[in-house]
Amino acid sequence: MQTHVFEHRGYEIALQPQQNAYGAWQAKVSVRHADSPVAEFRPETVQPEWLTQGEAVRDGIEWGTRFIDHKLEALQNPI
């Protein structure tokens, strides 16, 4: 299984596209801060199923970047 790795705002998004039992594609996403090999978290999500591996990869990247943006915004603007 191939892992795709992308960087966004100092964070690393790693995703692995996987086919489920019905042949649909989903992306397993993990996010970690690029400077900290220990601080890794794997957000659990209910992700849509895609017809192609490329669609699953694109969705995983979009999900990871939105997750990071939301996390950083919350850190900058605490309630």
Secondary structure, DSSP 8 states (H G I E B T S, - for coil): ---EEEEETTEEEEEEEEE-TTS-EEEEEEEEETT-SS-EE--------BSSHHHHHHHHHHHHHHHHHHHHHHHHS--
